C-alpha cells in the first residue's frame, strides 16, 4: 500500500514545480564548486608555481673542406662552428640547460664526424672554450682521406681508370696491306715416331 501512496503523491505535485526545484539543486552545487575551486587553484599557484621544463638543444652541423686545406685547419673550423652553435643555442632559449653539437666534415664525397661538443650552461658560462668540452673522433682523419705523412694530405682518393676506346678507323683512306708472315700448315698427318 505504501507504494501506491508514494505514486499518488508524485501525481499530485505538478511537473513544472519539480523541474524548477531540480534546476536550483543543480545550479547551487555548480556555483559552490566554481566559487571554491578557482580561489584554491590561485592559492596553489601562488604558493608552488609549476616547474619549468628544461631540455637539451641538439645541433648537427656539416662543413665542406676547402681546396688545399689540411686536417688541422678543418679541426679549427669545426671548433669555431661548434662554439658559435653552442653560444647561439644558449642565447636563443633560456630553458636550454645543455647543448650537444656534432660537427661532420665532407672531403671528396667522404663524410665523417669530426667532433662532438656536449656542455651545460654553467660549464659554458665559466669557460666558453670548445677545445675543453669537445670530443674529437680519431678515425675522422683517415675516413676523410687525410694522410699524416704525405705533403698532399688532401688529395682525392685514387679513382679507378677506365680504358679509353680505340680510335675509330677512317673509312675514307685506302686500305694498306699488312705484312704478316704466312705459316704454311704441314701437309697430311705426320705419323708419330716410334
Residue frames as qw, qx, qy, qz and C-alpha x, y, z in Angstrom:
[[0.000, 0.884, 0.467, 0.000, 0.00, 0.00, 0.00],
 [0.328, -0.743, 0.092, 0.576, 2.86, 2.36, 0.61],
 [0.392, -0.008, 0.583, 0.711, 3.86, 2.07, -2.99],
 [0.115, 0.664, 0.630, 0.386, 0.59, 3.34, -4.22],
 [0.244, -0.896, -0.252, 0.273, 0.66, 6.26, -1.77],
 [0.397, -0.502, 0.316, 0.700, 4.07, 7.39, -2.99],
 [0.288, 0.251, 0.675, 0.632, 2.87, 7.10, -6.53],
 [0.019, -0.819, -0.558, -0.136, -0.17, 9.15, -5.75],
 [0.313, -0.799, -0.066, 0.508, 1.89, 11.92, -4.10],
 [0.351, -0.229, 0.483, 0.769, 4.01, 12.34, -7.19],
 [0.147, 0.484, 0.697, 0.509, 0.97, 12.58, -9.35],
 [0.154, -0.868, -0.438, 0.179, -0.47, 15.34, -7.13],
 [0.286, -0.688, 0.165, 0.646, 2.64, 17.66, -7.43],
 [0.621, 0.768, 0.054, -0.149, 2.75, 19.35, -10.84],
 [0.868, 0.154, 0.123, 0.455, 5.72, 18.50, -13.09],
 [0.307, 0.789, -0.036, 0.531, 6.76, 22.14, -13.61],
 [0.475, -0.819, 0.219, -0.234, 7.39, 22.63, -9.89],
 [0.907, -0.258, 0.250, 0.220, 9.60, 19.54, -9.76],
 [0.717, 0.461, 0.110, 0.512, 11.68, 20.74, -12.72],
 [0.015, 0.885, -0.128, 0.448, 12.25, 24.17, -11.13],
 [0.688, -0.663, 0.286, -0.073, 13.44, 22.57, -7.88],
 [0.917, 0.035, 0.227, 0.327, 15.76, 20.25, -9.85],
 [0.485, 0.715, -0.013, 0.504, 17.31, 23.21, -11.71],
 [0.267, -0.865, 0.243, -0.349, 18.02, 25.00, -8.45],
 [0.863, -0.413, 0.283, 0.069, 19.52, 21.88, -6.96],
 [0.834, 0.276, 0.171, 0.446, 21.90, 21.56, -9.95],
 [0.273, 0.823, -0.038, 0.497, 22.87, 25.25, -10.11],
 [0.493, -0.831, 0.186, -0.178, 23.70, 25.68, -6.40],
 [0.850, -0.328, 0.286, 0.296, 26.44, 22.97, -6.29],
 [0.672, 0.495, 0.180, 0.520, 27.90, 24.28, -9.53],
 [0.005, 0.902, -0.071, 0.425, 28.20, 27.78, -8.10],
 [0.675, -0.689, 0.262, -0.029, 29.71, 26.44, -4.87],
 [0.896, 0.013, 0.254, 0.364, 32.14, 24.24, -6.81],
 [0.517, 0.620, 0.094, 0.583, 33.37, 27.05, -9.07],
 [0.227, -0.908, 0.059, -0.348, 33.35, 29.55, -6.22],
 [0.696, -0.638, 0.326, 0.056, 35.77, 27.43, -4.19],
 [0.890, 0.135, 0.257, 0.351, 37.82, 25.75, -6.94],
 [0.453, 0.767, 0.012, 0.454, 39.10, 28.92, -8.58],
 [0.247, -0.879, 0.302, -0.276, 40.43, 30.53, -5.37],
 [0.852, -0.369, 0.360, 0.096, 42.00, 27.23, -4.30],
 [0.812, 0.394, 0.180, 0.391, 43.76, 26.97, -7.69],
 [0.204, 0.879, -0.114, 0.416, 45.03, 30.56, -7.43],
 [0.544, -0.752, 0.344, -0.142, 46.40, 29.94, -3.91],
 [0.915, -0.102, 0.324, 0.220, 48.17, 26.76, -5.04],
 [0.655, 0.601, 0.092, 0.448, 49.80, 28.54, -7.98],
 [0.058, -0.911, 0.202, -0.355, 50.93, 31.41, -5.77],
 [0.687, -0.609, 0.391, -0.055, 52.48, 29.09, -3.18],
 [0.604, -0.238, 0.688, 0.324, 54.03, 26.48, -5.50],
 [0.500, 0.631, -0.227, -0.548, 54.33, 27.56, -9.16],
 [0.962, 0.243, 0.121, -0.015, 54.64, 24.89, -11.82],
 [0.599, -0.467, 0.440, 0.479, 58.16, 23.69, -12.55],
 [0.388, 0.746, -0.319, -0.436, 59.94, 24.79, -15.70],
 [0.946, 0.151, 0.270, 0.101, 60.78, 22.10, -18.25],
 [0.068, -0.774, 0.517, 0.360, 64.47, 22.37, -19.14],
 [0.926, 0.305, 0.221, 0.012, 65.89, 20.49, -22.10],
 [0.536, -0.376, 0.487, 0.578, 68.98, 19.79, -24.18],
 [0.510, 0.757, -0.095, -0.397, 69.44, 21.53, -27.52],
 [0.741, -0.067, 0.569, 0.351, 70.89, 19.26, -30.20],
 [0.360, 0.827, -0.181, -0.393, 72.62, 20.75, -33.24],
 [0.802, 0.048, 0.473, 0.362, 74.11, 18.85, -36.20],
 [0.197, 0.872, -0.198, -0.402, 76.42, 20.83, -38.49],
 [0.855, 0.206, 0.329, 0.344, 78.26, 19.90, -41.68],
 [0.012, -0.849, 0.287, 0.443, 81.28, 21.67, -43.15],
 [0.860, 0.487, 0.057, 0.142, 82.93, 21.15, -46.52],
 [0.651, -0.393, 0.212, 0.614, 86.67, 21.15, -46.95],
 [0.289, 0.905, -0.100, -0.296, 88.25, 23.93, -48.93],
 [0.823, 0.485, -0.179, 0.236, 90.94, 23.41, -51.58],
 [0.487, 0.460, -0.479, 0.567, 94.44, 22.99, -50.15],
 [0.511, -0.618, 0.245, -0.544, 93.07, 22.63, -46.62],
 [0.378, 0.217, -0.873, 0.219, 94.68, 20.21, -44.19],
 [0.543, -0.449, -0.709, -0.036, 93.07, 18.27, -41.35],
 [0.356, -0.318, -0.455, 0.752, 94.22, 20.64, -38.58],
 [0.118, -0.017, -0.135, -0.984, 92.56, 23.56, -40.36],
 [0.502, -0.344, -0.627, -0.486, 89.33, 21.59, -40.57],
 [0.511, -0.403, -0.665, 0.367, 89.54, 20.93, -36.81],
 [0.152, -0.200, -0.228, 0.941, 89.95, 24.66, -36.10],
 [0.322, -0.138, -0.371, -0.860, 86.97, 25.47, -38.33],
 [0.555, -0.369, -0.726, -0.170, 84.90, 22.74, -36.64],
 [0.388, -0.348, -0.559, 0.645, 85.75, 24.17, -33.19],
 [0.042, 0.088, 0.004, -0.995, 84.74, 27.67, -34.30],
 [0.455, -0.227, -0.546, -0.666, 81.46, 26.43, -35.75],
 [0.553, -0.380, -0.731, 0.122, 80.70, 24.37, -32.62],
 [0.252, -0.241, -0.406, 0.845, 81.48, 27.35, -30.37],
 [0.228, -0.021, -0.179, -0.957, 79.11, 29.61, -32.33],
 [0.541, -0.280, -0.665, -0.433, 76.35, 26.97, -32.33],
 [0.480, -0.361, -0.695, 0.396, 76.60, 26.40, -28.58],
 [0.101, -0.200, -0.244, 0.943, 76.57, 30.11, -27.81],
 [0.343, -0.101, -0.389, -0.849, 73.63, 30.68, -30.16],
 [0.533, -0.335, -0.759, -0.164, 71.66, 27.82, -28.57],
 [0.372, -0.386, -0.587, 0.606, 72.14, 29.23, -25.06],
 [0.000, 0.155, 0.028, -0.988, 71.32, 32.78, -26.19],
 [0.345, -0.166, -0.549, -0.743, 68.16, 31.91, -28.12],
 [0.700, -0.425, -0.466, -0.335, 66.38, 29.87, -25.45],
 [0.197, -0.599, 0.540, -0.557, 66.67, 30.41, -21.69],
 [0.886, -0.223, 0.209, -0.349, 65.18, 26.97, -20.98],
 [0.832, 0.374, -0.388, 0.134, 68.13, 25.17, -22.59],
 [0.642, -0.712, 0.285, -0.012, 70.30, 23.64, -19.87],
 [0.626, -0.302, 0.609, 0.382, 72.60, 21.52, -22.05],
 [0.541, 0.701, -0.230, -0.403, 73.84, 21.76, -25.63],
 [0.736, -0.112, 0.618, 0.255, 75.02, 18.91, -27.82],
 [0.432, 0.775, -0.239, -0.394, 76.73, 19.84, -31.11],
 [0.785, -0.043, 0.541, 0.298, 78.05, 17.31, -33.63],
 [0.262, 0.784, -0.305, -0.474, 80.19, 18.65, -36.47],
 [0.837, 0.150, 0.480, 0.217, 80.74, 16.49, -39.55],
 [0.005, 0.671, -0.420, -0.611, 83.13, 17.25, -42.38],
 [0.836, 0.455, 0.306, -0.036, 82.95, 16.33, -46.05],
 [0.128, -0.678, 0.562, 0.456, 86.03, 15.79, -48.18],
 [0.245, 0.304, -0.774, -0.499, 85.76, 14.49, -51.77],
 [0.689, -0.138, -0.503, -0.503, 82.44, 12.80, -51.05],
 [0.561, -0.151, -0.745, 0.327, 83.55, 11.17, -47.79],
 [0.378, -0.676, 0.004, -0.633, 81.61, 12.31, -44.72],
 [0.645, -0.159, -0.650, 0.368, 82.73, 11.70, -41.13],
 [0.414, -0.888, -0.177, -0.087, 82.04, 13.25, -37.71],
 [0.463, 0.550, -0.368, 0.590, 84.98, 15.39, -36.63],
 [0.127, 0.117, -0.638, 0.750, 83.97, 16.47, -33.12],
 [0.420, -0.631, -0.611, -0.229, 81.13, 16.36, -30.62],
 [0.065, 0.301, -0.374, 0.875, 80.62, 19.19, -28.12],
 [0.529, -0.584, -0.594, -0.162, 78.49, 18.49, -25.03],
 [0.245, 0.123, -0.409, 0.870, 78.34, 21.19, -22.36],
 [0.200, -0.711, -0.655, 0.159, 75.94, 22.50, -19.74],
 [0.063, 0.906, 0.167, 0.383, 75.02, 26.14, -19.29],
 [0.503, -0.848, 0.148, 0.085, 77.05, 26.66, -16.06],
 [0.772, -0.174, 0.353, 0.499, 80.11, 24.98, -17.60],
 [0.479, 0.570, 0.340, 0.574, 79.84, 27.15, -20.71],
 [0.150, -0.963, -0.094, -0.203, 79.35, 30.30, -18.64],
 [0.625, -0.699, 0.249, 0.241, 82.54, 29.56, -16.66],
 [0.347, -0.446, 0.633, 0.529, 84.66, 28.50, -19.64],
 [0.699, 0.598, 0.194, -0.340, 83.29, 29.01, -23.18],
 [0.029, 0.610, -0.717, -0.336, 86.12, 27.09, -24.85],
 [0.903, 0.195, -0.117, -0.364, 85.10, 24.33, -27.27],
 [0.500, 0.472, -0.710, 0.152, 88.53, 22.70, -27.01],
 [0.207, -0.292, 0.755, -0.549, 87.85, 21.88, -23.34],
 [0.645, 0.112, 0.510, -0.557, 84.37, 20.36, -23.81],
 [0.709, 0.452, -0.326, -0.433, 84.78, 18.74, -27.25],
 [0.772, -0.166, 0.609, 0.076, 85.34, 15.08, -28.00],
 [0.310, 0.634, -0.519, -0.482, 87.48, 14.54, -31.10],
 [0.953, 0.156, 0.221, -0.138, 86.97, 11.49, -33.30],
 [0.420, -0.562, 0.599, 0.386, 90.35, 9.89, -34.07],
 [0.566, 0.175, 0.738, 0.324, 89.28, 7.99, -37.15],
 [0.367, 0.850, 0.253, -0.282, 87.95, 11.08, -38.92],
 [0.058, -0.727, 0.496, 0.472, 91.38, 11.85, -40.40],
 [0.232, -0.150, 0.893, 0.355, 91.60, 8.55, -42.25],
 [0.377, 0.545, 0.742, -0.101, 87.88, 8.45, -43.12],
 [0.273, 0.899, 0.114, -0.324, 88.23, 11.85, -44.80],
 [0.829, 0.410, 0.094, 0.368, 91.34, 10.70, -46.74],
 [0.006, -0.931, 0.313, -0.188, 93.84, 12.91, -44.92],
 [0.884, 0.062, -0.328, 0.328, 97.25, 11.28, -44.61],
 [0.532, -0.813, 0.025, 0.236, 99.74, 12.11, -41.88],
 [0.650, -0.339, 0.367, 0.572, 102.95, 11.72, -43.90],
 [0.499, 0.426, 0.487, 0.576, 102.23, 12.92, -47.42],
 [0.118, -0.220, -0.035, 0.968, 102.58, 16.61, -48.31],
 [0.378, -0.135, -0.424, -0.812, 99.43, 16.44, -50.43],
 [0.138, 0.053, 0.859, -0.490, 97.33, 15.46, -47.46],
 [0.506, 0.410, 0.443, -0.616, 94.02, 16.32, -49.02],
 [0.223, 0.267, -0.709, -0.613, 94.49, 14.69, -52.38],
 [0.797, 0.013, -0.006, -0.604, 91.43, 12.80, -53.53],
 [0.736, -0.178, 0.652, -0.033, 91.26, 9.05, -53.21],
 [0.110, -0.254, 0.768, 0.578, 92.53, 7.14, -56.23],
 [0.687, 0.390, 0.134, -0.599, 89.95, 6.94, -58.94],
 [0.689, 0.034, 0.687, 0.230, 89.90, 3.74, -61.00],
 [0.123, 0.457, -0.446, -0.760, 90.87, 4.44, -64.56],
 [0.767, 0.414, 0.419, -0.253, 88.56, 3.40, -67.33],
 [0.553, -0.036, 0.582, 0.596, 90.09, 2.13, -70.55],
 [0.260, 0.574, -0.120, -0.767, 89.95, 4.62, -73.37],
 [0.810, 0.424, 0.391, -0.106, 88.25, 3.37, -76.52],
 [0.557, -0.083, 0.509, 0.650, 90.43, 2.71, -79.53],
 [0.206, 0.483, -0.151, -0.838, 90.25, 5.36, -82.21],
 [0.736, 0.459, 0.457, -0.195, 87.80, 4.56, -84.95],
 [0.510, -0.054, 0.550, 0.659, 89.39, 3.89, -88.33],
 [0.278, 0.563, -0.089, -0.773, 88.92, 6.44, -91.05],
 [0.702, 0.326, 0.633, 0.013, 86.95, 4.80, -93.82],
 [0.443, 0.868, -0.022, -0.222, 87.95, 7.39, -96.44],
 [0.093, -0.691, 0.678, 0.232, 91.57, 6.16, -96.68],
 [0.801, 0.292, -0.471, -0.226, 92.55, 3.29, -98.90],
 [0.891, -0.430, 0.142, -0.027, 93.45, 0.11, -97.00],
 [0.108, 0.751, -0.651, 0.004, 97.14, -0.52, -96.50],
 [0.876, 0.066, -0.476, -0.034, 98.48, -4.06, -96.88],
 [0.589, -0.686, 0.387, -0.182, 99.76, -5.64, -93.73],
 [0.510, 0.487, -0.707, 0.046, 102.98, -7.62, -93.88],
 [0.748, -0.380, 0.434, -0.329, 102.28, -10.74, -91.93],
 [0.098, 0.395, -0.892, -0.197, 104.47, -13.80, -92.48],
 [0.848, -0.001, -0.203, -0.490, 102.46, -16.74, -93.62],
 [0.330, -0.347, 0.865, -0.150, 102.89, -20.02, -91.85],
 [0.632, 0.137, -0.579, -0.496, 102.05, -22.97, -94.01],
 [0.795, -0.289, 0.386, -0.368, 100.34, -25.87, -92.34],
 [0.232, -0.342, 0.889, 0.197, 102.00, -29.28, -92.69],
 [0.641, 0.178, -0.461, -0.587, 100.64, -31.49, -95.41],
 [0.756, -0.079, -0.640, -0.109, 98.98, -34.69, -94.28],
 [0.712, -0.665, 0.098, -0.202, 99.09, -36.16, -90.80],
 [0.274, 0.598, -0.726, 0.200, 102.58, -36.84, -89.66],
 [0.872, -0.248, -0.418, -0.052, 102.95, -40.22, -88.03],
 [0.474, -0.809, 0.318, -0.141, 104.40, -40.30, -84.61],
 [0.430, 0.534, -0.716, 0.127, 107.85, -41.71, -84.30],
 [0.907, -0.367, -0.117, -0.173, 108.20, -44.97, -82.50]]
